Amino acid sequence: MAQLLTISNSASLVGVPRRTLQKQIRNGELVTFGGKIPISELLRIYPKMRLENKVILAKEELVKPKEVIHTPKEKITGQTNPTILANRLAILKKELVATQSELKKYTNLTSEYLTKK
């Protein structure tokens, strides 16, 4: 799954006012998920955006809720239910496939760009 940013952090990252992003969302130009914007969407709309602003991304990581599911047995024994582990593994596999796909796309774009120079 792509990393999601709040509208406020997205606006800071691309250097535009929040209202600009909100207008693009209302017009259907920018896709959101749960009120947040995937970095891949920002790159699509703002291809010159620089992902070097680690402060915003790090801040987003700090406030991102962590999904932890505990069963009563797990709380007592400290052991994790195999079903929970299998579900977490399936989610991680999907995220890995999506990330690899995005990486391949950007690698190809970079390669095309460098060959045109």
C-alpha positions as a Markdown table, in Angstrom:
| # | Residue | x | y | z |
|---|---|---|---|---|
| 1 | Met | 0.0 | 0.0 | 0.0 |
| 2 | Ala | 1.3 | 3.4 | -0.9 |
| 3 | Gln | 2.2 | 5.8 | 1.9 |
| 4 | Leu | -0.7 | 8.2 | 2.6 |
| 5 | Leu | -0.3 | 11.8 | 3.7 |
| 6 | Thr | -2.7 | 14.3 | 5.2 |
| 7 | Ile | -3.8 | 17.1 | 2.9 |
| 8 | Ser | -1.9 | 19.6 | 5.1 |
| 9 | Asn | 1.3 | 17.6 | 4.9 |
| 10 | Ser | 0.8 | 17.0 | 1.2 |
| 11 | Ala | 0.4 | 20.7 | 0.5 |
| 12 | Ser | 3.6 | 21.4 | 2.4 |
| 13 | Leu | 5.5 | 18.7 | 0.5 |
| 14 | Val | 4.5 | 20.0 | -2.9 |
| 15 | Gly | 4.5 | 23.7 | -1.9 |
| 16 | Val | 0.9 | 24.6 | -2.7 |
| 17 | Pro | -1.9 | 25.9 | -0.4 |
| 18 | Arg | -4.2 | 23.3 | 1.1 |
| 19 | Arg | -7.2 | 24.8 | -0.7 |
| 20 | Thr | -5.5 | 24.0 | -4.0 |
| 21 | Leu | -5.3 | 20.3 | -3.2 |
| 22 | Gln | -8.9 | 20.4 | -1.8 |
| 23 | Lys | -10.1 | 21.9 | -5.1 |
| 24 | Gln | -8.3 | 19.2 | -7.1 |
| 25 | Ile | -9.9 | 16.5 | -4.9 |
| 26 | Arg | -13.4 | 18.0 | -5.4 |
| 27 | Asn | -12.8 | 18.2 | -9.2 |
| 28 | Gly | -11.7 | 14.6 | -9.3 |
| 29 | Glu | -8.1 | 15.5 | -10.4 |
| 30 | Leu | -6.6 | 14.1 | -7.2 |
| 31 | Val | -7.6 | 10.7 | -5.7 |
| 32 | Thr | -7.7 | 10.3 | -1.9 |
| 33 | Phe | -8.1 | 7.3 | 0.4 |
| 34 | Gly | -9.8 | 7.9 | 3.7 |
| 35 | Gly | -9.2 | 11.6 | 3.4 |
| 36 | Lys | -5.5 | 11.1 | 2.8 |
| 37 | Ile | -3.5 | 11.4 | -0.4 |
| 38 | Pro | -1.1 | 8.7 | -1.6 |
| 39 | Ile | 2.4 | 9.9 | -2.5 |
| 40 | Ser | 2.0 | 8.3 | -5.9 |
| 41 | Glu | -1.0 | 10.6 | -6.6 |
| 42 | Leu | 1.0 | 13.7 | -5.6 |
| 43 | Leu | 3.8 | 12.6 | -8.0 |
| 44 | Arg | 1.3 | 12.1 | -10.8 |
| 45 | Ile | -0.1 | 15.6 | -10.4 |
| 46 | Tyr | 3.2 | 17.2 | -9.3 |
| 47 | Pro | 5.9 | 15.3 | -11.1 |
| 48 | Lys | 8.6 | 17.8 | -10.1 |
| 49 | Met | 7.8 | 17.3 | -6.5 |
| 50 | Arg | 10.9 | 16.4 | -4.5 |
| 51 | Leu | 10.7 | 13.7 | -1.9 |
| 52 | Glu | 13.6 | 15.1 | 0.0 |
| 53 | Asn | 11.4 | 16.7 | 2.6 |
| 54 | Lys | 12.0 | 13.9 | 5.2 |
| 55 | Val | 10.6 | 16.0 | 8.0 |
| 56 | Ile | 7.1 | 15.9 | 6.7 |
| 57 | Leu | 7.3 | 12.1 | 5.9 |
| 58 | Ala | 8.9 | 11.4 | 9.3 |
| 59 | Lys | 6.2 | 13.4 | 11.1 |
| 60 | Glu | 3.5 | 11.4 | 9.2 |
| 61 | Glu | 5.1 | 8.2 | 10.3 |
| 62 | Leu | 4.9 | 9.3 | 13.9 |
| 63 | Val | 1.2 | 10.0 | 13.8 |
| 64 | Lys | 0.3 | 7.0 | 11.6 |
| 65 | Pro | -1.8 | 4.6 | 13.7 |
| 66 | Lys | -0.4 | 1.2 | 14.1 |
| 67 | Glu | -2.8 | -1.7 | 13.6 |
| 68 | Val | -2.2 | -4.2 | 16.3 |
| 69 | Ile | -4.7 | -6.8 | 17.1 |
| 70 | His | -4.4 | -8.6 | 20.4 |
| 71 | Thr | -6.3 | -11.6 | 21.5 |
| 72 | Pro | -6.8 | -12.2 | 25.3 |
| 73 | Lys | -4.5 | -15.2 | 25.1 |
| 74 | Glu | -1.8 | -13.1 | 23.4 |
| 75 | Lys | -2.0 | -10.5 | 26.2 |
| 76 | Ile | -1.5 | -13.1 | 28.8 |
| 77 | Thr | 1.2 | -15.3 | 27.2 |
| 78 | Gly | 2.8 | -12.8 | 24.9 |
| 79 | Gln | 2.3 | -15.2 | 22.0 |
| 80 | Thr | 0.7 | -14.1 | 18.7 |
| 81 | Asn | -2.2 | -16.0 | 17.2 |
| 82 | Pro | -1.1 | -17.8 | 13.9 |
| 83 | Thr | -4.2 | -16.4 | 12.2 |
| 84 | Ile | -3.2 | -12.8 | 13.0 |
| 85 | Leu | 0.3 | -13.5 | 11.7 |
| 86 | Ala | -1.1 | -15.0 | 8.5 |
| 87 | Asn | -3.3 | -11.9 | 8.0 |
| 88 | Arg | -0.3 | -9.6 | 8.6 |
| 89 | Leu | 1.8 | -11.6 | 6.2 |
| 90 | Ala | -0.9 | -11.3 | 3.5 |
| 91 | Ile | -1.1 | -7.6 | 4.0 |
| 92 | Leu | 2.7 | -7.2 | 3.8 |
| 93 | Lys | 2.8 | -9.3 | 0.6 |
| 94 | Lys | 0.3 | -7.0 | -1.1 |
| 95 | Glu | 2.2 | -4.0 | 0.0 |
| 96 | Leu | 5.5 | -5.5 | -1.3 |
| 97 | Val | 3.9 | -6.2 | -4.7 |
| 98 | Ala | 2.5 | -2.7 | -5.0 |
| 99 | Thr | 5.8 | -1.2 | -3.9 |
| 100 | Gln | 7.8 | -3.3 | -6.4 |
| 101 | Ser | 5.4 | -2.3 | -9.1 |
| 102 | Glu | 5.8 | 1.4 | -8.3 |
| 103 | Leu | 9.6 | 1.1 | -8.1 |
| 104 | Lys | 9.6 | -0.6 | -11.5 |
| 105 | Lys | 7.5 | 2.2 | -13.0 |
| 106 | Tyr | 9.8 | 4.9 | -11.6 |
| 107 | Thr | 12.9 | 3.0 | -12.6 |
| 108 | Asn | 11.6 | 2.9 | -16.2 |
| 109 | Leu | 10.7 | 6.6 | -16.1 |
| 110 | Thr | 14.2 | 7.5 | -14.9 |
| 111 | Ser | 15.8 | 5.3 | -17.5 |
| 112 | Glu | 13.7 | 6.9 | -20.3 |
| 113 | Tyr | 14.6 | 10.3 | -19.0 |
| 114 | Leu | 18.3 | 9.6 | -18.8 |
| 115 | Thr | 18.4 | 8.1 | -22.3 |
| 116 | Lys | 16.7 | 11.3 | -23.7 |
| 117 | Lys | 19.5 | 13.6 | -22.3 |
